Amino acid sequence: MKVILLGELRGKGGEGDIVEVAQGYAENYLFPQKIAQPATPGNIKQLEERRHNIEKREEKRIADANATKAKLDDQTIVIDAKVGENNQLFGAVTAAQIADAIKAQLGVEVDRKRIATGGAIKTAGAHVVDVNFYREIGSKVTVMVGTPVEEEPAEEPEAAEAEQAEAAEAPAEESAE
């Protein structure tokens, strides 16, 4: 079934595109969600009349996406997380946390659905994630994850015992004088 897209549909096209989709997909999802309308002769005629406005919006979206891409290209963000043994995180870093960190550290708002992590990040270190802004316009951002849990070295308890022993000896020396 041919439909006219009213907005971007990932993998199919953008606003104003006429695409072929399954009839059930169109009737049960695209039409009720107002993502598309049937490609009837009347709707196609209306589309041709609106084509100029659609092209202007498309140019603006592409310009905005390129501007955002320029801000984020090859940037590094840092996300603090507790790290246990073998660089495993206590929990995971999700796309929503990455989006929040990008907004806080770089001042760019990114929808979490546009961040491709390949699953939740569960290990500490550097991870490269893809951020898609519009159609094929995207960027790669490096995410540094983790702050290791600081374990007290074995020397510290001995040092504390030595300080206590010195403190006990100091009053004894003062009373001896």
Residue pairs with C-beta under 8 A, 6 or more apart in sequence:
1 20
1 21
1 22
1 23
1 26
1 38
2 18
2 19
2 20
2 38
2 39
3 18
3 19
3 21
3 26
3 30
3 36
3 37
3 38
3 39
4 16
4 17
4 18
4 36
4 37
4 38
4 39
4 43
4 44
4 47
5 12
5 13
5 14
5 15
5 16
5 17
5 18
5 19
5 35
5 36
6 15
6 34
6 35
6 36
6 37
7 14
7 15
7 35
8 14
8 15
8 134
8 135
9 19
9 30
9 35
9 36
12 19
12 21
13 19
14 58
14 135
15 54
15 57
15 58
16 47
16 50
16 51
16 54
16 58
18 39
18 44
18 47
21 30
21 36
26 36
26 38
29 35
30 36
31 37
31 38
37 43
47 54
61 134
62 134
62 137
64 133
64 134
65 133
65 134
65 135
65 137
66 137
68 108
68 110
68 133
68 139
69 133
69 137
69 138
69 139
71 106
71 108
72 102
72 106
72 108
72 110
72 131
72 139
72 141
73 139
73 140
74 139
74 140
74 141
74 142
75 106
75 141
75 142
76 126
76 141
76 142
76 143
76 144
77 98
77 101
77 102
77 105
77 106
77 141
77 142
77 143
77 144
78 101
78 105
78 143
78 144
79 93
79 97
79 98
79 101
79 143
79 144
79 145
79 146
80 146
80 147
81 89
81 90
81 91
81 93
81 124
81 145
81 146
81 147
82 89
82 90
82 91
82 146
82 147
82 149
83 89
83 90
83 124
83 146
83 147
83 148
83 149
84 90
84 149
87 123
87 124
87 125
87 146
88 122
88 123
88 124
89 121
89 122
89 123
89 124
89 145
89 146
92 120
92 121
92 122
93 117
93 120
93 121
93 122
93 143
93 145
94 112
94 117
94 120
94 121
95 112
95 113
95 115
95 116
95 117
95 129
96 112
98 112
98 115
98 117
98 129
98 141
98 143
99 109
99 110
99 111
99 112
99 115
101 143
102 108
102 109
102 110
102 131
102 141
103 109
103 110
110 131
110 133
114 131
114 132
114 133
115 129
115 130
115 131
115 132
116 129
116 130
116 131
116 132
117 127
117 129
121 127
121 143
121 145
123 145
124 145
124 146
124 148
125 144
125 145
125 146
126 142
126 143
126 144
126 145
127 142
127 143
127 145
128 140
128 141
128 142
128 143
129 140
129 141
129 143
130 138
130 139
130 140
131 138
131 139
131 140
131 141
132 138
133 139
